[in-house]
Protein backbone atom coordinates (compact mmCIF):
# COMPACT_ATOMS: atom_id res chain seq x y z
CA UNK A 1 0.00 0.00 0.00
CA UNK A 2 1.43 3.37 -1.02
CA UNK A 3 1.80 5.94 1.80
CA UNK A 4 -0.40 8.93 1.05
CA UNK A 5 -0.64 11.04 4.16
CA UNK A 6 2.05 12.22 6.52
CA UNK A 7 1.59 12.13 10.27
CA UNK A 8 3.95 13.36 12.97
CA UNK A 9 3.95 11.25 16.13
CA UNK A 10 5.67 12.78 19.16
CA UNK A 11 6.26 10.65 22.27
CA UNK A 12 9.27 10.10 24.51
CA UNK A 13 8.26 6.50 25.29
CA UNK A 14 10.14 4.49 22.67
CA UNK A 15 7.78 1.49 22.82
CA UNK A 16 4.68 3.64 22.36
CA UNK A 17 6.33 5.59 19.57
CA UNK A 18 7.21 2.41 17.66
CA UNK A 19 3.79 0.87 18.29
CA UNK A 20 2.01 3.94 16.93
CA UNK A 21 4.35 4.10 13.95
CA UNK A 22 3.84 0.41 13.14
CA UNK A 23 0.05 0.56 13.47
CA UNK A 24 -0.26 3.66 11.32
CA UNK A 25 2.21 2.49 8.67
CA UNK A 26 0.36 -0.83 8.39
CA UNK A 27 -2.71 1.24 7.51
CA UNK A 28 -0.71 2.97 4.77
CA UNK A 29 0.15 6.26 6.43
CA UNK A 30 3.55 7.89 6.10
CA UNK A 31 4.73 8.45 9.67
CA UNK A 32 7.48 10.71 10.92
CA UNK A 33 8.42 10.27 14.56
CA UNK A 34 10.01 12.50 17.15
CA UNK A 35 11.03 11.24 20.57
CA UNK A 36 11.25 14.72 22.08
CA UNK A 37 9.36 17.96 21.74
CA UNK A 38 12.55 19.58 20.51
CA UNK A 39 12.87 17.02 17.69
CA UNK A 40 9.28 17.78 16.66
CA UNK A 41 9.96 21.54 16.61
CA UNK A 42 13.06 20.98 14.50
CA UNK A 43 11.19 18.74 12.04
CA UNK A 44 8.61 21.49 11.45
CA UNK A 45 11.31 24.14 11.13
CA UNK A 46 13.07 21.96 8.52
CA UNK A 47 9.95 21.82 6.37
CA UNK A 48 7.80 18.93 7.58
CA UNK A 49 4.11 19.73 7.08
CA UNK A 50 2.11 16.81 8.47
CA UNK A 51 -1.62 16.44 8.00
CA UNK A 52 -1.88 15.69 11.74
CA UNK A 53 0.32 15.71 14.84
CA UNK A 54 -0.22 13.09 17.54
CA UNK A 55 1.35 14.68 20.62
CA UNK A 56 2.25 13.34 24.04
CA UNK A 57 2.24 15.92 26.84
CA UNK A 58 4.79 14.61 29.32
CA UNK A 59 8.24 14.83 27.74
CA UNK A 60 11.55 15.73 29.38
CA UNK A 61 12.87 18.54 27.18
CA UNK A 62 10.02 20.44 25.54
CA UNK A 63 6.69 19.29 26.97
CA UNK A 64 3.62 18.86 24.82
CA UNK A 65 2.20 21.95 26.52
CA UNK A 66 5.25 24.00 25.51
CA UNK A 67 5.30 22.52 22.00
CA UNK A 68 1.65 23.42 21.52
CA UNK A 69 2.16 26.98 22.81
CA UNK A 70 5.05 27.43 20.35
CA UNK A 71 3.10 25.88 17.47
CA UNK A 72 0.08 28.12 18.09
CA UNK A 73 2.33 31.20 18.15
CA UNK A 74 3.78 30.42 14.72
CA UNK A 75 1.44 31.40 11.88
CA UNK A 76 3.12 28.91 9.56
CA UNK A 77 2.36 25.95 11.86
CA UNK A 78 -0.71 27.01 13.83
CA UNK A 79 -3.20 25.44 11.45
CA UNK A 80 -1.72 21.92 11.64
CA UNK A 81 -4.25 19.87 13.62
CA UNK A 82 -3.09 18.27 16.86
CA UNK A 83 -4.54 15.35 18.80
CA UNK A 84 -3.15 14.81 22.29
CA UNK A 85 -2.21 11.20 23.06
CA UNK A 86 -1.47 11.06 26.76
CA UNK A 87 -1.70 8.97 29.88
CA UNK A 88 -2.22 12.18 31.82
CA UNK A 89 -5.94 12.53 32.38
CA UNK A 90 -7.20 15.77 30.86
CA UNK A 91 -10.41 17.60 31.58
CA UNK A 92 -12.49 19.12 28.81
CA UNK A 93 -11.30 22.58 29.90
CA UNK A 94 -7.64 21.52 29.66
CA UNK A 95 -8.21 20.13 26.17
CA UNK A 96 -9.96 23.36 25.24
CA UNK A 97 -7.13 25.45 26.69
CA UNK A 98 -4.63 23.56 24.55
CA UNK A 99 -6.70 24.39 21.48
CA UNK A 100 -6.34 20.89 20.08
CA UNK A 101 -8.69 18.97 17.87
CA UNK A 102 -8.87 15.91 20.08
CA UNK A 103 -7.61 13.87 22.99
CA UNK A 104 -6.94 10.13 23.07
CA UNK A 105 -6.15 8.68 26.50
CA UNK A 106 -3.49 5.99 26.88
CA UNK A 107 -3.71 3.06 26.64
CA UNK A 108 -5.02 3.59 23.14
CA UNK A 109 -7.76 1.67 21.41
CA UNK A 110 -6.56 0.95 17.86
CA UNK A 111 -9.97 1.48 16.25
CA UNK A 112 -10.38 4.83 18.00
CA UNK A 113 -6.87 5.91 16.94
CA UNK A 114 -7.48 5.02 13.30
CA UNK A 115 -10.92 6.67 13.24
CA UNK A 116 -9.46 9.83 14.77
CA UNK A 117 -6.59 9.98 12.30
CA UNK A 118 -8.96 9.44 9.37
CA UNK A 119 -11.08 12.41 10.51
CA UNK A 120 -8.15 14.78 9.99
CA UNK A 121 -6.71 13.43 6.77
CA UNK A 122 -8.36 14.71 3.59
CA UNK A 123 -10.28 11.89 1.93
CA UNK A 124 -8.22 12.03 -1.25
CA UNK A 125 -5.05 11.59 0.85
CA UNK A 126 -6.24 8.62 2.91
CA UNK A 127 -4.53 5.29 2.34
CA UNK A 128 -6.16 3.16 -0.31
CA UNK A 129 -8.03 6.04 -1.93
CA UNK A 130 -7.05 6.55 -5.55
CA UNK A 131 -6.40 10.09 -6.68
CA UNK A 132 -6.89 10.85 -10.35
Backbone bond lengths (Angstrom), bond angles and torsions (degrees), N, CA, C in turn:
res aa  C-N    CA-C-N  psi(-1)  N-CA   C-N-CA  omega(-1)  CA-C   N-CA-C  phi
1 X - - - 1.450 - - 1.527 109.28 -
2 X 1.302 117.21 130.15 1.464 122.22 -177.26 1.528 111.07 -78.68
3 X 1.353 118.24 128.05 1.460 119.69 176.80 1.524 110.29 -63.84
4 X 1.334 116.26 135.67 1.452 119.37 -176.03 1.517 112.55 -124.23
5 X 1.300 118.15 -23.82 1.448 120.10 -174.48 1.517 109.44 -130.70
6 X 1.306 116.45 138.76 1.455 120.35 -177.89 1.529 110.59 -99.46
7 X 1.304 114.88 132.34 1.457 122.65 176.89 1.518 108.36 -121.72
8 X 1.321 116.78 145.94 1.457 121.61 173.24 1.516 107.34 -111.44
9 X 1.330 116.19 121.18 1.460 122.31 179.11 1.521 107.25 -110.89
10 X 1.351 115.47 124.74 1.460 121.29 -176.22 1.520 108.82 -122.14
11 X 1.334 116.62 114.62 1.465 121.25 179.76 1.521 108.25 -160.05
12 X 1.327 116.69 135.74 1.462 119.66 -179.66 1.522 112.94 -84.18
13 X 1.322 118.51 -9.11 1.459 121.92 176.60 1.527 107.95 -85.92
14 X 1.321 115.67 109.06 1.466 121.81 -174.45 1.523 112.30 -56.46
15 X 1.323 118.04 -42.43 1.464 121.03 -178.48 1.525 111.46 -64.74
16 X 1.314 116.61 -42.74 1.468 120.37 178.55 1.526 109.81 -66.06
17 X 1.312 116.44 -43.52 1.457 121.03 179.75 1.527 111.00 -57.10
18 X 1.324 116.67 -48.35 1.468 120.64 179.97 1.522 112.08 -67.12
19 X 1.327 116.82 -37.76 1.472 119.98 178.77 1.523 111.11 -63.94
20 X 1.331 116.44 -44.54 1.459 119.96 178.05 1.529 110.72 -63.68
21 X 1.323 116.01 -44.70 1.462 120.17 179.12 1.524 110.52 -58.99
22 X 1.328 117.14 -48.53 1.466 120.72 -178.91 1.524 111.38 -60.67
23 X 1.329 117.03 -47.81 1.465 120.85 -177.62 1.525 111.25 -61.49
24 X 1.314 116.71 -43.29 1.464 120.64 -177.86 1.528 112.13 -72.75
25 X 1.328 116.67 -38.68 1.469 119.47 178.02 1.526 111.23 -67.50
26 X 1.334 117.33 -35.00 1.463 119.84 176.54 1.524 111.42 -63.15
27 X 1.323 116.85 -26.31 1.464 121.92 176.86 1.528 111.70 -84.00
28 X 1.340 116.85 -6.56 1.452 120.80 176.53 1.510 115.83 102.24
29 X 1.333 116.87 4.98 1.462 119.75 178.45 1.520 110.89 -81.94
30 X 1.311 115.90 147.49 1.458 122.77 170.01 1.524 105.72 -84.79
31 X 1.313 117.68 125.46 1.457 121.58 -175.15 1.518 110.37 -122.68
32 X 1.316 115.22 127.21 1.454 121.95 170.46 1.523 105.93 -107.29
33 X 1.333 116.20 137.16 1.457 119.31 -179.04 1.520 110.81 -116.17
34 X 1.322 114.05 153.80 1.459 121.74 173.29 1.521 106.50 -139.90
35 X 1.323 116.62 130.11 1.462 119.49 -178.22 1.523 112.54 -93.64
36 X 1.318 116.63 -0.48 1.462 120.82 175.10 1.527 108.87 -142.38
37 X 1.312 115.54 158.79 1.454 119.61 175.15 1.517 111.78 -61.89
38 X 1.320 115.67 -36.10 1.463 120.55 179.37 1.528 110.77 -63.31
39 X 1.338 117.17 -43.25 1.469 120.53 177.22 1.523 111.04 -59.97
40 X 1.314 116.97 -39.15 1.467 120.94 179.42 1.529 110.63 -65.45
41 X 1.339 116.72 -43.64 1.467 120.64 177.35 1.526 110.32 -59.06
42 X 1.320 115.62 -45.70 1.460 120.19 -178.61 1.520 111.80 -64.25
43 X 1.335 117.35 -37.69 1.468 120.24 179.15 1.526 110.38 -62.53
44 X 1.329 116.59 -42.20 1.472 119.59 178.12 1.520 110.41 -66.14
45 X 1.321 116.80 -43.27 1.463 120.26 -179.38 1.525 112.29 -64.09
46 X 1.344 116.69 -26.24 1.471 121.00 179.14 1.522 112.45 -87.55
47 X 1.333 117.22 1.86 1.454 119.12 173.26 1.510 117.43 116.43
48 X 1.326 118.88 -4.71 1.461 120.22 178.21 1.523 109.55 -64.61
49 X 1.326 116.50 132.00 1.462 122.00 177.18 1.526 108.40 -130.90
50 X 1.319 116.55 80.04 1.468 119.40 -177.75 1.527 111.56 -71.34
51 X 1.321 115.00 157.49 1.461 120.94 173.72 1.523 110.62 -73.86
52 X 1.339 116.26 -25.72 1.461 122.06 -177.00 1.522 109.22 -156.75
53 X 1.329 115.86 144.39 1.470 121.91 173.12 1.517 107.89 -113.68
54 X 1.320 116.43 126.17 1.465 122.98 171.27 1.521 105.86 -99.96
55 X 1.328 116.92 116.06 1.466 121.67 -166.45 1.522 112.82 -123.96
56 X 1.327 115.65 123.57 1.460 121.67 170.62 1.531 107.90 -78.61
57 X 1.312 117.60 153.46 1.465 120.26 179.85 1.520 113.26 -94.47
58 X 1.318 116.61 -40.70 1.460 120.76 -172.74 1.522 110.74 -93.20
59 X 1.342 115.01 96.80 1.458 121.50 178.13 1.519 108.53 -132.51
60 X 1.332 117.53 150.78 1.464 120.32 -171.36 1.522 116.89 -72.89
61 X 1.316 119.48 -30.78 1.465 118.51 -175.06 1.524 111.68 -97.11
62 X 1.298 117.60 -68.67 1.457 122.97 175.80 1.527 105.66 -114.31
63 X 1.308 117.20 112.07 1.463 120.72 -177.13 1.527 110.12 -68.03
64 X 1.314 115.94 164.63 1.452 120.29 175.27 1.519 111.81 -60.68
65 X 1.333 115.93 -34.46 1.470 120.42 177.04 1.536 110.00 -61.63
66 X 1.344 115.53 -47.44 1.466 120.38 -178.88 1.527 110.70 -68.12
67 X 1.326 117.30 -40.68 1.459 120.80 177.49 1.523 109.84 -58.21
68 X 1.323 115.93 -47.12 1.460 120.29 -177.39 1.532 111.20 -64.84
69 X 1.326 117.80 -39.79 1.468 120.67 177.60 1.532 109.80 -61.32
70 X 1.331 116.60 -44.55 1.468 120.80 178.33 1.522 110.10 -62.48
71 X 1.331 117.13 -48.39 1.457 121.43 -177.32 1.527 110.67 -58.47
72 X 1.325 116.92 -44.86 1.466 121.04 -178.77 1.528 111.97 -66.31
73 X 1.331 116.96 -25.27 1.467 120.54 -178.88 1.529 112.45 -83.52
74 X 1.311 116.71 -10.15 1.465 121.71 -177.67 1.524 109.39 -104.79
75 X 1.317 117.04 110.82 1.469 121.01 -176.59 1.524 111.81 -53.49
76 X 1.317 116.48 -38.11 1.460 121.92 -176.94 1.530 112.59 -64.19
77 X 1.333 117.34 -28.48 1.468 121.43 -174.08 1.522 114.01 -113.13
78 X 1.305 117.68 -12.03 1.464 122.12 -171.35 1.524 113.21 -60.76
79 X 1.312 117.79 -29.18 1.462 119.68 -175.80 1.530 113.79 -85.35
80 X 1.328 118.50 -5.13 1.464 120.42 178.01 1.525 107.78 -71.02
81 X 1.339 117.75 121.49 1.464 119.17 -178.70 1.524 112.33 -66.77
82 X 1.336 114.49 146.27 1.461 121.90 -179.07 1.521 109.08 -128.80
83 X 1.329 115.34 134.50 1.459 121.98 170.77 1.523 106.30 -118.74
84 X 1.318 116.22 125.04 1.462 121.40 177.47 1.524 108.83 -76.59
85 X 1.331 115.91 132.64 1.461 123.27 175.16 1.520 104.95 -122.81
86 X 1.335 116.61 103.33 1.459 118.63 -170.78 1.519 112.30 -148.66
87 X 1.313 114.71 147.89 1.453 121.62 172.70 1.513 111.41 -83.67
88 X 1.314 116.19 -10.75 1.466 121.67 177.97 1.524 107.05 -79.13
89 X 1.316 116.76 117.97 1.456 119.61 179.38 1.517 110.83 -62.35
90 X 1.326 116.71 130.72 1.457 121.21 -179.56 1.517 109.64 -118.46
91 X 1.301 115.24 140.02 1.458 120.43 174.01 1.522 108.77 -83.15
92 X 1.316 115.90 165.42 1.462 120.42 177.51 1.523 110.41 -60.01
93 X 1.328 117.86 -35.89 1.471 119.70 -179.44 1.526 111.15 -69.87
94 X 1.342 117.71 -34.85 1.467 120.15 176.70 1.528 110.97 -66.90
95 X 1.325 116.15 -41.71 1.466 120.28 177.84 1.527 108.99 -62.32
96 X 1.324 116.11 -43.10 1.462 120.73 178.97 1.526 111.24 -62.85
97 X 1.323 116.59 -41.80 1.465 121.52 -179.40 1.530 111.32 -63.52
98 X 1.315 116.29 -33.63 1.467 120.54 177.56 1.531 111.50 -72.96
99 X 1.314 116.89 -19.77 1.453 120.28 179.83 1.514 113.29 66.71
100 X 1.321 116.25 33.97 1.463 120.47 -178.92 1.525 110.55 -97.56
101 X 1.312 114.14 165.18 1.458 120.20 -178.30 1.518 113.38 -85.36
102 X 1.322 117.32 -13.61 1.452 118.71 -179.43 1.514 112.34 -174.30
103 X 1.328 113.97 171.17 1.458 121.92 179.72 1.522 108.03 -143.60
104 X 1.324 116.04 125.73 1.457 122.79 175.84 1.525 108.32 -117.78
105 X 1.329 117.55 115.24 1.468 119.22 179.37 1.528 111.46 -75.90
106 X 1.336 115.10 144.52 1.465 120.91 172.53 1.524 107.07 -85.45
107 X 1.322 118.70 146.31 1.470 127.28 -3.01 1.525 110.55 -70.96
108 X 1.318 114.09 145.33 1.459 121.33 -175.33 1.524 111.89 -81.30
109 X 1.314 114.07 147.89 1.460 121.93 169.47 1.531 105.75 -97.30
110 X 1.317 117.88 124.27 1.456 121.86 -175.03 1.528 112.27 -57.11
111 X 1.318 117.39 -45.38 1.469 119.85 -179.04 1.522 111.23 -61.51
112 X 1.320 116.88 -40.13 1.466 120.76 179.41 1.536 110.61 -66.83
113 X 1.331 116.75 -41.10 1.463 121.45 177.12 1.524 110.47 -58.80
114 X 1.331 116.67 -51.16 1.458 120.85 -176.81 1.528 111.90 -65.23
115 X 1.317 117.03 -38.82 1.469 120.29 178.00 1.527 110.41 -65.90
116 X 1.322 116.94 -38.87 1.463 120.86 179.07 1.518 110.57 -66.04
117 X 1.310 116.86 -46.90 1.470 120.50 179.49 1.524 109.91 -59.66
118 X 1.317 117.55 -44.74 1.465 121.26 -178.01 1.529 111.84 -61.50
119 X 1.327 117.56 -30.27 1.467 120.77 179.57 1.526 112.23 -64.49
120 X 1.323 117.12 -26.89 1.461 120.93 -173.75 1.516 114.11 -105.36
121 X 1.307 116.77 -1.77 1.452 120.55 179.14 1.528 107.56 -103.31
122 X 1.324 118.13 124.55 1.457 119.58 178.71 1.524 110.91 -52.49
123 X 1.316 116.21 139.95 1.465 121.09 -174.33 1.520 112.74 -53.36
124 X 1.330 117.33 -39.94 1.463 119.35 -178.19 1.525 112.69 -73.86
125 X 1.342 117.03 -5.63 1.467 120.51 177.74 1.515 112.16 -110.65
126 X 1.335 117.78 3.35 1.456 120.55 179.19 1.517 110.33 -75.82
127 X 1.327 116.71 147.56 1.461 119.50 179.38 1.524 111.73 -56.75
128 X 1.317 115.60 139.16 1.448 120.40 175.89 1.520 114.27 83.88
129 X 1.318 117.58 -2.60 1.465 120.57 178.71 1.521 107.86 -99.52
130 X 1.314 115.67 120.64 1.471 119.54 -179.17 1.509 110.11 -73.77
131 X 1.318 116.06 138.30 1.466 120.09 172.97 1.518 107.91 -111.69
132 X 1.276 117.36 134.75 1.469 122.22 -175.56 1.472 111.62 -105.78
